[in-house]
Amino acid sequence: MAREYNFDGIVGPTHGYSGLSPGNLAATEHAGQPGNPRSAALQGLEKMRLVTKLGVRQAVLPPHPRPDVDALRRLGFAGDDAHVLERALRDEPELLAAAGSASAMWTANAATVAPSADSADHLVHFTPANLSAMFHRSLEAPVTTSVLRAIFADQNHFAVHDPLPAGTAFADEGAANHSRLFTAQGALHLLGWGHAGPARAALPTRHPARQSRAASAAIARLHAIEERAVLWQQAQAGIDAGAFHSDVLAVGNANLFLLHEHAFVDPAALLAELRGRLGADFRSMLATESELPAAEAVRAYPFNSQLFTLPSGAMAILAPRESEQSEPARRFLERVVAEAGLVEAVHYVDVNASMKNGGGPACLRLRVVLEDRERAALRARVFFDDALGAELESWVRRHYRDRLVREDLADPKLLDESRRALDELTALLKLGSVYAFQR
């Protein structure tokens, strides 16, 4: 029996708004505002509770240690931790903001995953994303790899690969550009990509494309799913509208695929390809520009929703509150419920702290399909239930600040607070020593 688990990133103690991602319109708009890490983390936990109450399986991934003083040392800031942070704030505040980013909370970018049922070698494959398109996110790959190898340690069931080589040619943004679709006829992995390399293919004119085609192809090879992979280019119009990842304008689950007409190049041809390979049971819902302008889809994030199968076999959508407040976005989701014949309800959730940085419900989770025998091989305490939820909430309330601005990242007390919190968390989750400061 195979079941899907949503691994959500726990929001980190340094959550804030530094506007570090060009092309992410929400992050740019809210740059410089004070953050509330405690409230943001509690919002994330509340979303996990709602998913669990709906009968969908939920798990967690821990935050990364921030600020990353080792990264700052590699950039020439010398001395003890306090001196490194002080000088970075004085001389290069943007670098301090990057080293302090809590961006690992968006675990849709943590890795790309293929279940054992799809891979030729019958292993569950993970490739941690190198996230090389953005400096602050590129810092995540080593810790993500360490965490995934601690959780999915049994090599009889799991293969956690090294991240792809860094650089534009193999820029990899993880599962935010990946959708797994399946019918009785088989399973397909749709791997979206934005550019074909530094000197090939037209690039968007306004915002940068992040995912490379070569990275998507490499992941298909590593995961032994080449026969099941469909590599398709993101539409330049969508990226320029602010859809920096495929999941900003498209989401799929089982035999249902929802997309905007500006999500991919030639959407009609893409849907024909998917239908031809998945058969008559495949269903899709396309939002046109006239029905739902891409700019409004980027603002309200109806496609960056969680689309999942309930225990009843019907599907449900978990959408951000902003989609409910947007008439075009809400009407599209209502049309999906009325016409697709597969979705029974839309549930709206408040993840505004994440949305202000351009991350909706789908950004906050990594989908992992596990057979029962694979689930039984995991020893870490990462599966969400009422008891773990209560302990995590208590942990957040004890350790997290309720206000954070960029200058606070230079406070050595914040670094100490974060390390103590993560040290306690890894014991709570039974992860062992996954962070460099613990070794």
URRA-V9372 format. One record per pair of residues at least 24 apart in sequence whose ideal C-beta (glycine too) atoms are under 10 Angstrom apart, sorted by the first residue. I is the first residue (numbers start at 1). J is the second residue. Records with the same first field share a line. If there is no record, write none. Layout:
# URRA-V9372
I: J, J
This chain:
# URRA-V9372
1: 370, 371, 372, 373, 375
2: 115, 116, 117, 369, 370, 371, 372, 374, 375
3: 56, 57, 309, 368, 369, 370, 371, 372, 374, 375
4: 56, 57, 115, 180, 253, 254, 308, 309, 367, 368, 369, 370
5: 56, 57, 58, 59, 365, 366, 367, 368, 369, 370, 375, 378, 382, 383, 384
6: 47, 48, 51, 52, 56, 57, 58, 59, 60, 107, 306, 308, 318, 361, 362, 364, 365, 366, 367, 368, 384
7: 57, 58, 59, 60, 61, 107, 108, 110, 111, 113, 148, 151, 364, 365, 366, 367, 368, 382, 383, 384
8: 44, 45, 47, 48, 51, 58, 59, 60, 61, 105, 106, 107, 108, 306, 361, 363, 364, 365, 366, 384
9: 44, 60, 61, 62, 63, 64, 102, 103, 104, 105, 106, 107, 108, 109, 110, 144, 354, 359, 363, 364, 365, 366
10: 41, 44, 45, 48, 60, 61, 62, 63, 102, 104, 105, 107, 364, 392, 395, 396, 422, 425, 429
11: 35, 37, 38, 39, 40, 41, 42, 43, 44, 45, 63, 102, 104, 105, 106, 351, 353, 354, 359, 364, 396, 400
12: 37, 40, 41, 62, 63, 64, 65, 66, 100, 101, 102, 103, 104, 105, 400, 418, 421, 422
13: 37, 38, 40, 41, 63, 65, 66, 100, 102, 396, 399, 400, 401, 404, 414, 415, 417, 418, 419, 420, 421, 422
14: 63, 64, 65, 66, 67, 68, 97, 99, 100, 101, 102, 103, 400, 401, 404, 408, 409, 414, 415, 417, 418
15: 39, 40, 41, 44, 63, 66, 100, 101, 102, 103, 105, 353, 354, 357, 400, 401, 404
16: 40, 97, 100, 101, 102, 353, 356, 357, 403, 404, 405, 406, 408, 409
17: 97, 353, 356, 357, 404, 405, 406
18: 93, 94, 96, 97, 98, 100, 101, 102, 103, 136, 357, 405, 406, 409
19: 94, 97, 357
20: 94, 97, 98, 100, 101, 103, 134, 135, 136, 137, 357
21: 101, 103, 133, 134, 136, 137, 207, 208, 210, 244, 357, 358
22: 133, 134, 206, 207, 208, 244
23: 133, 134, 204, 206, 207, 208, 209, 210, 239, 240, 241, 242, 243, 244, 245, 358
24: 134, 207, 242, 244, 245, 248, 298, 357, 358, 359
25: 207, 241, 242, 243, 244, 295, 298, 299, 358
26: 242, 298, 299, 301, 322, 354, 355, 356, 357, 358, 359, 360
27: 103, 244, 356, 357, 358, 359
28: 242, 357, 358
29: 299, 356, 357, 358
30: 355, 356, 357, 358
31: 97, 356, 357, 406
32: 405, 406
33: 356, 405
34: 402, 403, 404, 405, 406, 408
35: 102, 353, 356, 357, 401, 402, 403, 404, 405, 406, 408
36: 353, 400, 401, 402, 403, 404
37: 63, 102, 353, 396, 399, 400, 401, 402, 403, 404, 408, 414, 418
38: 353, 396, 397, 398, 399, 400, 401, 402, 403, 404
39: 352, 353, 396, 400, 402, 403
40: 102, 105, 351, 352, 353, 354, 356, 357, 396, 400, 404
41: 102, 105, 353, 392, 393, 395, 396, 397, 399, 400
42: 353, 392, 393, 396, 397, 400
43: 349, 350, 351, 352, 353, 354, 355, 364
44: 105, 351, 353, 354, 361, 364, 365, 392, 396
45: 384, 388, 389, 390, 392, 393, 395, 396
46: 349, 350, 351, 389, 393
47: 306, 318, 320, 349, 350, 351, 354, 361, 364, 365
48: 364, 365, 384, 388, 389, 392
49: 384, 385, 386, 389, 390, 393
50: 306, 318, 347, 348, 349, 361
51: 306, 308, 316, 318, 347, 349, 361, 365, 384
52: 383, 384, 385, 386, 388, 389
53: 347, 386
54: 306, 308, 310, 311, 316, 318, 345, 347
55: 308, 309, 310, 311, 312, 316
56: 306, 308, 309, 310, 311, 316, 318
57: 308, 311, 368, 370, 375, 383, 384
58: 365, 382, 383, 384, 385, 388, 389
59: 151, 365, 366, 368, 370, 375, 378, 380, 381, 382, 383, 384, 388, 429
60: 107, 151, 365, 380, 381, 382, 383, 384, 388, 389, 392, 425, 429
61: 104, 105, 107, 110, 111, 144, 147, 148, 151, 365, 366, 382, 429, 431
62: 104, 143, 147, 150, 151, 380, 382, 421, 422, 425, 426, 428, 429, 431, 434, 435
63: 102, 104, 105, 143, 147, 418, 421, 422, 425, 435
64: 101, 102, 103, 104, 105, 139, 140, 142, 143, 144, 146, 147, 418, 422, 434, 435
65: 104, 143, 415, 418, 419, 421, 422, 423, 434, 435, 436, 437, 438
66: 98, 99, 100, 101, 102, 103, 104, 136, 139, 143, 409, 414, 415, 418, 419, 422
67: 95, 96, 97, 98, 99, 100, 101, 409, 410, 411, 412, 414, 415, 418
68: 96, 98, 99, 100, 101, 136, 139, 140, 142, 143, 415, 436
69: 96, 99, 100, 412, 415, 437
70: 99, 139, 142, 436, 437
71: 95, 98, 99, 135, 136, 138, 139
72: 96, 98, 99, 100
73: 99
75: 99, 135
80: 412
81: 412, 415, 416, 419, 437
82: 410, 411, 412, 413, 415, 416
83: 412
84: 410, 412, 415
85: 409, 410, 411, 412, 414, 415
86: 410, 411, 412
87: 410
88: 409, 410
89: 406, 407, 408, 409, 410, 411
90: 410
93: 406, 407, 409, 410
94: 135, 136, 406
95: 135, 136
96: 406, 407, 409, 410
97: 136, 406, 409
98: 134, 135, 136, 137, 138, 139, 409
99: 135, 136, 139, 409
100: 136, 404, 406, 408, 409, 410, 414, 415, 418
101: 134, 135, 136, 137, 139, 140, 357, 409
102: 136, 357, 404, 418
103: 131, 134, 136, 137, 139, 140, 357, 359
104: 131, 136, 137, 139, 140, 143, 144, 147
105: 353, 354, 357, 359, 363, 364
106: 137, 140, 174, 176, 245, 354, 357, 358, 359, 360, 362, 363, 364, 365, 366
107: 140, 144, 174, 175, 176, 359, 363, 364, 365, 366, 367
108: 173, 174, 175, 176, 177, 178, 245, 247, 304, 359, 360, 361, 362, 363, 364, 365, 366, 367
109: 134, 137, 140, 144, 172, 173, 174, 175, 176, 177, 210, 245, 247, 359, 363, 366
110: 140, 141, 143, 144, 145, 147, 148, 174, 175, 176, 365, 366
111: 141, 144, 145, 147, 148, 160, 161, 163, 172, 174, 175, 178, 219, 366, 368
112: 161, 164, 172, 173, 174, 175, 176, 177, 178, 189, 191, 215, 216, 219, 220, 222, 223, 366
113: 148, 152, 174, 175, 178, 180, 189, 219, 223, 366, 367, 368, 369, 370
114: 159, 178, 180, 187, 189, 219, 220, 222, 223, 224, 225, 228, 229, 368, 369
115: 180, 182, 187, 189, 223, 225, 367, 368, 369, 370, 371, 374
116: 157, 158, 159, 224, 369, 370, 371, 373, 374
117: 182, 187, 369, 371
118: 180, 182, 186, 187, 188, 189, 223, 224, 225, 227, 228, 229, 369
119: 159, 222, 223, 224, 225, 228
120: 223, 224, 225, 226, 227, 228
121: 159, 223, 224
122: 157, 224, 371
123: 152, 155, 156, 157, 158, 159, 160, 223, 224, 374
124: 152, 154, 157, 158, 159, 160, 223, 368, 369, 370, 371, 374, 377
125: 152, 158, 159, 160, 161, 219, 222, 223, 224, 225
126: 151, 152, 158, 159, 160, 161, 174, 175, 222, 223, 366, 368
127: 159, 160, 161, 162, 163, 164, 172, 174, 175, 215, 218, 219, 222, 223
128: 160, 161, 162, 163, 164, 172, 174
129: 163, 164, 171, 172, 173, 174, 175, 176, 177, 211, 215, 219
130: 162, 163, 164, 165, 166, 167, 170, 171, 172, 173, 174, 215
131: 163, 166, 171, 172, 173, 174, 210
132: 163, 164, 165, 166, 167, 168, 169, 170, 171, 172, 173, 210, 212, 215
133: 166, 167, 168, 171, 172, 173, 194, 195, 208, 209, 210, 211, 212, 244
134: 171, 173, 208, 210, 244
137: 173, 174, 210
138: 163, 166, 171
140: 174
141: 166, 172, 174
142: 436
143: 434, 435, 436
144: 174, 366, 434
145: 434
146: 431, 432, 433, 434, 435, 436
147: 380, 382, 426, 429, 431, 434, 435
148: 366, 368, 434
149: 434
150: 379, 380, 382, 426, 429, 430, 431, 432, 433, 434
151: 368, 378, 379, 380, 382, 429, 430, 431, 434
152: 368, 370, 374, 377, 378, 380
153: 377, 378, 379, 380, 432
154: 374, 376, 377, 378, 379
155: 377
156: 373, 374, 377
157: 370, 371, 373, 374, 375, 376, 377, 378
158: 370, 374, 377, 378
159: 222, 223, 224
161: 218, 219, 222, 223
162: 222
163: 215
164: 212, 214, 215, 218, 219, 222
165: 215, 218
167: 198, 212, 215
168: 195, 197, 198, 199, 208, 209, 210, 212, 214, 215
169: 195, 196, 197, 198, 199, 200, 212, 213, 214, 215, 218
170: 197, 211, 212, 213, 214, 215, 216, 217, 218, 219
171: 195, 197, 198, 208, 209, 210, 211, 212, 214, 215
172: 210, 211, 212, 214, 215, 216, 218, 219
173: 209, 210, 211, 212, 215, 216, 244, 245, 246, 247
174: 211, 215, 219, 245, 247, 366
175: 219, 245, 246, 247, 362, 365, 366, 367, 368
176: 210, 211, 244, 245, 246, 247, 248, 304, 359, 362, 363, 366
177: 210, 211, 215, 216, 219, 232, 234, 244, 245, 246, 247, 250
178: 211, 216, 219, 229, 245, 246, 247, 252, 367
179: 230, 246, 247, 250, 251, 252, 253, 257, 258, 259, 274, 307, 367
180: 225, 228, 252, 253, 254, 367, 369
181: 228, 230, 252, 253, 254, 255, 256, 257, 274, 277, 278, 282, 283, 284
182: 228, 252, 253, 254, 255, 278, 281, 282, 369
183: 254, 255, 274, 275, 277, 278, 279, 280, 281, 282, 283
184: 255, 278, 279, 280, 281
185: 255, 277, 278, 279, 280, 281, 282
186: 227, 228, 277, 278, 279
187: 225, 228, 254, 277, 278, 369
188: 225, 227, 228, 229, 230, 252, 257, 273, 274, 277, 278, 282
189: 216, 219, 220, 223, 225, 226, 228, 229, 230, 231
190: 216, 228, 229, 230, 231, 232, 246, 250, 252, 257, 259, 264, 270, 273, 274
191: 215, 216, 217, 219, 220, 225, 229, 230, 231, 232, 246
192: 216, 230, 231, 232, 233, 234, 235, 238, 243, 245, 246, 247, 249, 250, 263, 264, 265, 270
193: 217, 231, 232, 233, 234, 246, 264
194: 233, 234, 235, 236, 238, 239, 243, 244, 245, 246
195: 233, 234, 236, 239
196: 233
201: 233, 236
202: 236
203: 236, 239, 240
204: 234, 235, 236, 237, 238, 239, 240, 241, 243, 244
205: 236, 237, 239, 240
206: 236, 237, 239, 240, 241, 242
207: 236, 238, 239, 240, 241, 242, 243, 244
208: 239, 240, 244
209: 233, 234, 236, 239, 240, 244
210: 234, 239, 244, 245
211: 239, 244, 245, 246
228: 277
230: 270, 273, 274, 277
232: 263, 264, 265, 266, 267, 269, 270, 273, 274
233: 264, 265, 266, 270
234: 262, 263, 264, 265
235: 260, 261, 262, 263, 264, 265, 266, 267, 294
236: 262, 265
237: 261, 262, 263, 265, 289, 294
238: 262, 263, 264, 265, 294, 297, 298
239: 263, 294
240: 294
241: 289, 293, 294, 295, 296, 297, 298, 299
242: 294, 295, 297, 298, 299, 358
243: 294, 297, 298, 303, 304
244: 298, 358
245: 304, 358, 362, 363
246: 303
247: 301, 303, 304, 305, 360, 362, 363
248: 294, 297, 298, 301, 303, 304, 358, 360, 362, 363
249: 287, 292, 294, 297, 298, 301, 302, 303, 304
250: 284, 286, 287, 303, 304, 362
251: 302, 303, 304, 305, 306, 307, 317, 319, 360, 361, 362
252: 284, 303, 307
253: 306, 307, 308, 309, 315, 316, 317, 342, 343, 367
254: 281, 282, 283, 307, 308, 309, 313, 315, 342
255: 279, 280, 281, 282, 283, 284, 315, 342
256: 281, 282, 283, 284, 285, 307, 309, 315, 336, 340, 341, 342, 343
257: 282, 283, 284, 285, 286, 307
258: 283, 284, 285, 286, 287, 302, 303, 305, 307, 317, 332, 333, 336, 340, 343
259: 284, 285, 286, 287, 303
260: 286, 287, 288, 289, 291, 292, 293, 294, 297, 298, 302, 303, 332
261: 286, 287, 288, 289, 290, 291, 292, 294
262: 287, 288, 289, 293, 294, 295, 297, 298
263: 287, 294, 297, 303
283: 336, 339, 340, 341, 342, 343
284: 340
285: 332, 333, 335, 336, 339, 340, 342, 343
287: 328, 329, 331, 332, 333, 335, 336
288: 332
290: 328
291: 328, 331, 332, 335
292: 326, 327, 328, 329, 330, 331, 332, 333, 335
293: 328, 329
296: 323, 326, 327, 328, 329, 332
297: 323, 326, 328, 329, 332
298: 358
299: 323, 326, 328, 329, 355
300: 324, 325, 326, 327, 328, 329, 330, 332, 333, 355, 360
301: 326, 329, 351, 354, 355, 358, 359, 360, 361, 362, 363
302: 326, 328, 329, 330, 331, 332, 333, 336, 346, 360
303: 329, 332, 333, 360, 362
304: 351, 354, 355, 358, 359, 360, 361, 362, 363, 364
305: 329, 333, 336, 346, 347, 348, 349, 360, 361, 362
306: 347, 349, 360, 361, 362, 363, 364, 365, 367
307: 336, 342, 343, 361, 362
308: 365, 367
309: 342
310: 343, 344, 345
312: 344
313: 342, 344
314: 341, 342, 343, 344, 345
315: 340, 342, 343, 344, 345
316: 342, 343, 344, 345, 346, 347
317: 343, 344, 345, 346, 347, 348, 361
318: 345, 346, 347, 348, 349, 351, 360, 361, 362, 365
319: 346, 347, 348, 349, 351, 360, 361, 362
320: 348, 349, 350, 351, 352, 354, 355, 359, 360, 361, 362, 363
321: 348, 349, 350, 351, 352, 355
322: 348, 350, 351, 352, 355, 360
323: 348, 349, 355, 360, 361
324: 348, 349
378: 430
379: 430, 431, 432
380: 426, 429, 430, 431, 432, 434
381: 427, 428, 429, 430, 431
382: 429, 430, 431
383: 429
388: 428, 429
391: 425, 428, 429
392: 425, 428, 429
394: 428
395: 421, 424, 425, 428
396: 421, 425
398: 424
399: 424, 425
